[in-house]
Amino acid sequence: MTGELHLVAAARPNLPKLAALWHALPGAGLPLRPVLLHTGQHQDPAMFGDHLAPLGLPAPEIALGVPGGSPAGTTGRTMLALEAAWRSRRPALVVVAGDVDGSLAAALAARKLGLPVAHLEAGLRGDDPDMPEEINRRTIDAVATLLWAPEEGSAARLLAEGHPPARVRAVGNAMVDTLLRGLPAARERPLPEGLAPGGYGVVTLHRAANVDDAAAFARLLAALAEAATLLPLAWPAHPRALMRLAAHGLALPPGVRTLPPLSYPDFLGLLARARLVATDSGGVQEEATALDLPCLTLRPGTERPVTLTAGTSRLVPPDRLAAAVAAVLAGDWPRARPIPLWDGQAGPRMASHLAELFGA
C-alpha cells in the first residue's frame, strides 16, 4: 500500500517552496503519495487560496481551519489539530517549510507522534535570538529528521551545530525553482495602471519589529516618503501592515501607492520589472537576488547573509533609505554574483534524496 507524504502549508510564503518539491515528486518514483495539508494560519483567499492554481498546486486535501493569532495560541491550536489528524491518518513523512508558527507546530506535533520530519529551508540563522521567526527556525531544525539547506553555508552551519551529517543536505533554494519556472509568464502579466517597467520601486513590509511599534513604523513611513520623491513606490500591502497603519493612526506617505495582495505571478511580474525593492521579507531578498534586482533590506540583520555576499542586497536603516535609492538610480549598485545551487533544481534534489531514503 502506498504511504502518504504530507506537505504542510500554513501561510502564503510556504507555497512557492512546497511547489518546487510538489512538481519534482512525480519523476522520483517514490512509493509515497503527496498530500497538501493546510493548517489555516492564512485563510483569506488573497493570502492563500488564490495562490494555489497559479503555482500548479491542488486544493489542500486536508484543511484544518486553524486561524492565525498570537504565536503561542496559533502553535498550540495547530498542534492539537494536527495530532488528531495524524492519529487517524498517519503519513510516512511530514515536510514543513520556512519558519512560520504553523510550520513549528507541524514539526513538534509530528515528532511527538514519532513521525519523521523534513525541514525545507533549514539552517538559516539571524542575529536576533528573540525574533519570532528565529525561535521557530532553530526549534524546527532541532527536532527535524531531514535538514534541507538552501545553500552550502547553511548546511555547514547545521553541521557545526552538531547535526549528524546523514541528516543534512544542501539542496538549493526552492523559491528560486518556482521563480524560474514562472518568470517567463510573469513578465507578460499586465502591470498595475500607471506603472512602467523600470519606472517604480516595490515596497513590502510586514515584520513585527517594523510595523507593530508605532514609532518604528512612523520612521519607516517617513523614510518611504523621502524615497518616493526620487522614485514612485508601489506597495502590495500585507493585511498585517494595513491593520497596524490604521491602529497607529498613521497615514500613507505621498508617492507611495498601495496595491491589494497580489497573486504569485502578478507579484513576480511586478518585482521583475521594478527598478528596486525595499523590503523586510527574507523571501523577497532571495527573489531579488535571483532577479539581479537591487534590494534595500529594511532590517538591522538578515538570516539570509548569502544575499548580501552575492551583492545585490544591502542592509539599509530607515534614515539611509533615500540615499540608497539615489545610489541605485545613479547606477552605483553591483550586479549579483551567482549562488551555487540556486539553479532551479532544488525540487529534484529533494525528491532524489527522498528516493534514496524510501527505496524507490
Order of alpha helices (4+ residues) and beta strands (2+ residues): beta-alpha-beta-beta-alpha-beta-alpha-beta-alpha-beta-alpha-beta-alpha-beta-alpha-alpha-beta-alpha-beta-alpha-beta-alpha-beta-alpha-beta-alpha-alpha
